[in-house]
Amino acid sequence: MPIKKVSFEETLGRHILPSKCVGCATCVIVCPFGCLEYADGRPRLVGECKACGVCAQVCPRYSFSMEALEKLTFGRERNPDEEFGIYRRLIAAQTTDVEIGRVCQDGGVVTTLLKYALESGLIDGAALSGISEDEPLKPKPKLALTVGDIISCAGTRYSYSPNMLAFKEGVKMGKKHLALVGTPCQIHAARMIQHSPLKRYANALKLTIGLFCTESFDYKGLVNGLLRGEMGINPEDVEGMNIKGDLMVRLKDGGVRRIPLEKAKKYAWNCSLCGDFSAELADISVGGLGLNGWSLTVVRTEKGEELFDGAVAEGLLRVRAINEDELPYKLLIRLSRLKRRRLANPE
Ligand SMILES: Cc1cc2nc3c(=O)[nH]c(=O)nc-3n(C[C@H](O)[C@H](O)[C@H](O)COP(=O)(O)OP(=O)(O)OC[C@H]3O[C@@H](n4cnc5c(N)ncnc54)[C@H](O)[C@@H]3O)c2cc1C
């Protein structure tokens, strides 16, 4: 698709920044003139815009077309009955790696697949979400170059992590086989890059692993408003969080506290404009839906299937079938419909 020459102000500045920007940072990383920086979860114009139009071309909120990106990714658009997107296989999977099992969020599928991909030379780095040194609930984009790096990023931080910034770092280092892990909006942005003429970035992106996502949260809202304010929890006492119907907070003393997801909604990130629950454009999508210690895994592309089968063949993952009458399948359908409906009828 040729790039239309328009300025940041005319496109993203006017139409996206005021209320639609999700803060994925894709516009920031691709600006060829370094005119944009990422600050407070949003792009900011810091140089004279040359109106090259590249930023608008990759923004998942500006000219996003699921149909066009499905054709790019799968060679076709979905059929109406493909409610959670095009896929090859739906299974539950769990890591066999004891170390990963100790630190992962659900079944450790994401970390295990990345470890396998790095060790077998399929990737030379991965753009992930790491943890801030002084604030363990705060995500921080991280370019993982070793298995140790990958394992250190396991687990979910529920506030927004612009992993694209780590992807850019990898491209700048000359990495040619990068993986990107991200929420559905970040996978949309990754496909927007591949749909654009930005070959330097498109060619370096070899694998996308998407995370199921109802919504992400604003970090300050999550920590100060929800944890401290509504739940009376000191964030330093938190071992981890998960979404299982409710938002669950695991404490370091072994206790578990729950709050209905509805009550957490006022701290949500700018997610109401996303109709994709299960990262429908990823090579592989993973979530914890209705499963305990296992990941519901949607293998979508041929590339994703080769990776997944390779990890299973090496004994790195154990798998079990998921049938259409089981809860995880029903939840996947229900939450996919809910999120699409929310997009069609924003609050
Ligand atoms: C904001 C958010 C909301 C989610 N909501 C749901 C939900 O409603 N239902 C559901 O079933 N699953 C949800 N998930 C996915 C779920 O929490 C797990 O990430 C998924 O099940 C994979 O588990 P795992 O054990 O295979 O991953 P792990 O092996 O533990 O690996 C997790 C990977 O996630 C990456 N990561 C962590 N935090 C972030 C972040 N904030 N942004 C981007 N990447 C990150 C890390 O880099 C790591 O590579 C959500 C994830 C996020 C980030």
The ligand as an ORCA input file, in Angstrom:
! r2SCAN-3c Opt
* xyz 0 1
  C      -3.283     -6.648     29.952
  C      -3.570     -8.121     29.844
  C      -4.900     -8.581     30.010
  C      -5.186     -9.950     29.906
  N      -6.477    -10.362     30.041
  C      -6.781    -11.678     29.940
  C      -8.135    -12.139     30.062
  O      -9.053    -11.342     30.269
  N      -8.372    -13.481     29.935
  C      -7.361    -14.378     29.688
  O      -7.627    -15.577     29.565
  N      -6.079    -13.969     29.547
  C      -5.766    -12.665     29.674
  N      -4.459    -12.238     29.532
  C      -3.411    -13.230     29.174
  C      -2.881    -13.988     30.382
  O      -2.691    -13.110     31.481
  C      -1.530    -14.670     30.065
  O      -0.637    -13.719     29.529
  C      -1.671    -15.787     29.046
  O      -2.598    -16.756     29.517
  C      -0.320    -16.469     28.798
  O       0.029    -17.210     29.920
  P       1.383    -18.033     29.920
  O       1.532    -18.686     31.264
  O       1.435    -18.867     28.690
  O       2.426    -16.831     29.762
  P       3.916    -16.589     30.402
  O       4.712    -17.809     29.986
  O       3.755    -16.311     31.820
  O       4.377    -15.385     29.557
  C       3.691    -14.161     29.616
  C       4.218    -13.217     28.565
  O       3.389    -12.057     28.594
  C       4.169    -10.895     28.409
  N       3.516     -9.806     29.145
  C       3.334     -9.691     30.478
  N       2.670     -8.569     30.774
  C       2.423     -7.955     29.591
  C       1.774     -6.738     29.233
  N       1.217     -5.931     30.132
  N       1.699     -6.416     27.922
  C       2.261     -7.192     26.969
  N       2.895     -8.361     27.259
  C       2.958     -8.744     28.552
  C       5.539    -11.229     28.973
  O       6.514    -10.587     28.209
  C       5.647    -12.756     28.805
  O       6.428    -13.072     27.693
  C      -4.128    -10.885     29.647
  C      -2.816    -10.420     29.494
  C      -2.523     -9.050     29.579
  C      -1.103     -8.573     29.395
*
